């Protein structure tokens, strides 16, 4: 079931998690793998942070993304959420994406199990140079992410891809194909649509990007979307979103289940805009 979380609900969730984790819904602890494994490699979640660096993102937004994720990982709320899981550990990797053939791993898999490892992960995320690239391929990001789960040595009770971006898919295969293939393997995809500036059709922006993410991008057990509609809310929203993902919980009173329906925004809108503009 997919969930839409308002920005107000995001902040409420952060407050709840920072205070009393027991007041939230119970986490989904269904094992991804059932064979006997090395218990020292078990983690609560294998979390992939997939971050948009397409040209529609300005340098301020790119810096805010980096700082937001680094700050979230070292926050008190995140470290408290970490303690609520059965292992108290998560495995995290961070990559940036643009076109269908343009993905770059900024930080390979790392374990976070407390303040020291969190600080080290944040430092590694921040030290890489900022970059921008052409096109927007959410499907490419999802397809790049999936083998990363199989390549690491960890065994998560959950597997989550966290996709952030400021526009629809306009390159590579349709995003729904990549999404559905990931969901078929038990992976959850959450979304962070960035809507922090006025819609600019020159940079392939669309209205209601949050609807697009809800209906075309996210899915899986407990999936949700956190739209960011102002730069002032950027860092706090990222922090609360990661807290929710690590704790494996959503704030029950603040979510609205997305009913089964036709997408409110065409899942091929990005490809259509690109075709109309460039004829290819």
C-alpha positions in Angstrom: 0.0 0.0 0.0 1.3 3.5 -0.8 1.0 6.4 1.5 1.1 10.2 1.0 2.6 12.1 3.9 2.0 15.8 4.1 4.8 18.1 5.1 3.0 18.8 8.4 2.7 15.1 8.9 6.4 14.7 8.2 7.3 17.1 11.1 4.7 15.4 13.4 6.3 12.1 12.6 9.7 13.4 13.5 8.4 14.6 16.9 6.8 11.3 17.5 9.8 9.3 16.7 12.1 11.5 18.8 9.8 11.0 21.7 8.0 7.7 21.9 8.6 5.1 19.2 6.0 2.8 20.7 3.2 5.2 19.6 3.8 4.4 16.0 2.8 1.4 13.9 4.8 -1.8 14.3 7.6 -2.2 11.8 7.5 -4.7 8.9 10.1 -7.3 9.8 9.5 -9.8 7.1 12.9 -11.2 6.2 14.1 -10.6 2.6 16.0 -13.8 2.6 15.1 -17.0 4.4 18.3 -19.1 4.2 20.6 -19.4 7.1 22.9 -16.3 7.2 25.8 -14.9 9.2 24.0 -13.0 12.0 26.9 -10.5 12.2 25.8 -9.3 8.8 22.1 -8.9 9.6 20.8 -5.3 9.7 17.4 -3.8 10.1 17.3 -2.2 6.7 19.4 -2.1 3.5 18.9 1.5 2.5 19.8 3.0 -0.9 19.8 6.8 -1.2 19.3 7.6 -4.9 19.7 11.4 -5.4 18.9 13.4 -8.5 21.7 15.6 -9.9 20.0 16.6 -13.2 20.5 20.1 -14.6 17.1 21.1 -13.4 18.6 21.0 -9.9 20.4 24.3 -9.1 23.6 24.3 -7.1 21.9 25.5 -4.0 19.5 22.5 -4.2 22.3 20.1 -4.7 24.1 21.4 -1.7 20.9 21.3 0.4 20.4 17.7 -0.6 23.9 16.7 0.5 23.7 18.6 3.7 20.2 17.3 4.4 21.2 13.7 4.1 24.4 14.2 6.1 22.6 16.1 8.8 19.8 13.5 9.0 22.2 10.6 9.5 23.9 12.4 12.4 20.7 13.7 14.0 19.5 12.7 17.5 16.2 11.6 16.0 17.9 9.2 13.5 20.2 7.7 16.2 17.2 7.2 18.5 15.3 5.5 15.7 18.3 3.3 15.1 17.9 1.8 18.6 14.3 0.8 17.9 15.3 -2.0 15.5 16.1 -5.6 16.5 19.7 -5.2 15.4 20.3 -1.5 16.0 22.2 -1.4 12.6 21.4 -0.2 9.1 23.4 -0.6 5.9 23.4 2.5 3.7 24.8 3.5 0.3 24.4 6.8 -1.5 24.5 7.4 -5.3 23.7 10.3 -7.6 21.8 9.9 -10.9 20.7 11.7 -14.0 20.4 10.0 -17.4 19.7 6.3 -17.8 23.4 5.5 -18.2 24.6 8.1 -15.7 24.8 7.0 -12.0 27.7 7.5 -9.7 28.2 5.9 -6.3 29.3 8.6 -3.9 29.5 6.3 -0.9 29.5 2.5 -1.1 27.8 0.4 1.5 28.5 1.4 5.1 27.1 0.3 8.5 25.6 2.8 10.8 25.3 1.5 14.4 25.8 4.6 16.4 27.2 8.2 16.5 30.7 7.4 15.4 29.7 5.5 12.3 27.0 8.0 11.5 29.6 10.9 11.6 31.9 8.9 9.3 29.1 8.3 6.8 28.0 12.0 6.9 31.6 13.1 6.3 32.0 10.8 3.3 28.8 12.0 1.7 29.8 15.7 2.1 33.4 15.4 0.9 32.6 14.4 -2.7 32.5 17.3 -5.3 29.0 18.4 -6.4 28.1 17.6 -10.0 25.2 18.1 -12.4 24.3 16.1 -15.5 21.7 15.9 -18.3 18.4 14.1 -18.4 16.2 12.6 -15.7 15.9 8.8 -15.5 14.2 7.6 -12.4 13.9 4.2 -14.0 17.6 4.2 -14.6 18.2 5.0 -10.9 15.9 2.2 -9.8 17.5 -0.3 -12.2 21.0 0.7 -11.0 19.9 0.4 -7.4 18.6 -3.2 -7.6 21.9 -5.0 -8.2 23.5 -3.1 -5.3 21.3 -5.1 -2.9 22.7 -8.4 -4.2 26.3 -7.1 -4.3 26.6 -6.2 -0.6 27.4 -8.6 2.2 24.5 -7.5 4.5 21.1 -9.1 5.0 18.4 -6.6 5.8 15.0 -7.4 7.3 13.8 -4.7 4.8 15.2 -3.3 1.5 14.4 0.3 0.7 15.3 2.6 -2.2 14.9 6.3 -1.3 14.5 8.3 -4.5 14.7 12.1 -4.5 14.2 14.3 -7.6 12.6 17.4 -9.0 11.1 16.2 -12.2 9.5 13.2 -14.0 11.2 10.4 -15.8 12.2 11.6 -19.4 14.9 9.1 -20.3 15.3 5.3 -20.3 12.5 2.8 -19.9 9.1 3.9 -18.4 9.4 4.4 -14.7 6.5 2.0 -13.9 8.4 -0.9 -15.5 11.4 -0.4 -13.3 9.2 0.2 -10.2 7.1 -2.9 -10.7 10.2 -5.1 -11.2 11.7 -3.8 -7.9 8.4 -4.3 -6.1 8.2 -7.9 -7.4 11.4 -8.6 -5.5 10.1 -7.3 -2.2 11.8 -3.9 -2.4 10.1 -0.8 -1.1 10.5 2.5 -2.9 9.9 5.8 -1.1 9.9 9.2 -2.8 11.1 12.7 -2.0 9.7 15.0 -4.8 11.4 18.4 -4.6 9.0 21.2 -5.3 10.9 24.0 -3.7 10.7 26.5 -6.5 8.2 27.8 -9.1 7.4 25.4 -11.9 9.6 26.1 -14.9 8.7 24.3 -18.1 12.0 25.2 -19.6 13.7 22.8 -17.2 11.0 20.1 -17.7 9.2 20.7 -14.5 5.6 19.6 -14.1 2.7 20.5 -11.8 1.8 18.1 -9.0 5.1 16.2 -9.0 4.0 14.8 -5.7 1.1 13.1 -7.4 3.4 11.7 -10.1 5.7 10.2 -7.4 2.7 8.8 -5.5 1.1 7.1 -8.5 4.1 6.3 -10.7 7.3 6.0 -8.6 6.8 4.6 -5.1 5.5 1.3 -4.0 5.9 -1.7 -1.7 5.1 -2.3 2.0 4.7 0.9 3.9 5.9 3.1 1.0 5.3 6.9 1.3 6.1 10.2 -0.4 7.3 13.3 1.4 7.0 16.4 -0.9 9.3 19.3 -0.2 7.6 22.6 -1.2 10.1 25.1 0.2 13.8 25.3 0.7 13.3 26.1 4.4 11.7 22.7 4.9 14.4 20.8 2.9 16.7 19.5 5.7 14.0 18.8 8.3 11.9 16.8 5.8 14.9 14.7 4.7 15.7 14.0 8.4 12.2 12.9 9.3 11.9 10.8 6.1 15.1 8.9 7.0 14.0 8.4 10.6 10.7 6.9 9.3 12.6 4.6 6.9 15.1 3.3 9.5 12.4 2.8 12.1 10.2 1.0 9.6 7.2 3.0 10.7 4.7 5.5 9.4 2.6 7.9 11.6 -0.8 6.3 11.5 -2.9 9.5 12.1 -1.1 11.5 9.5 -1.2 9.3 6.4 -3.8 8.9 3.7 -3.8 5.6 1.8 -3.6 6.0 -2.0 -6.7 4.3 -3.4 -6.3 2.0 -6.4 -7.0 4.2 -9.4 -5.6 5.5 -12.7 -2.6 7.8 -12.2 -3.6 11.4 -11.6 -0.6 12.5 -13.7 0.5 10.5 -16.7 3.4 8.2 -15.9 4.8 9.1 -19.3 4.4 12.9 -19.0 8.2 13.5 -18.9 8.8 11.5 -22.0 5.9 13.3 -23.7 7.3 16.8 -22.8 10.8 15.8 -24.0 9.4 14.4 -27.3 7.4 17.6 -27.9 10.3 19.8 -27.2 13.2 17.9 -28.9 11.4 15.5 -31.2 13.3 12.5 -29.9 
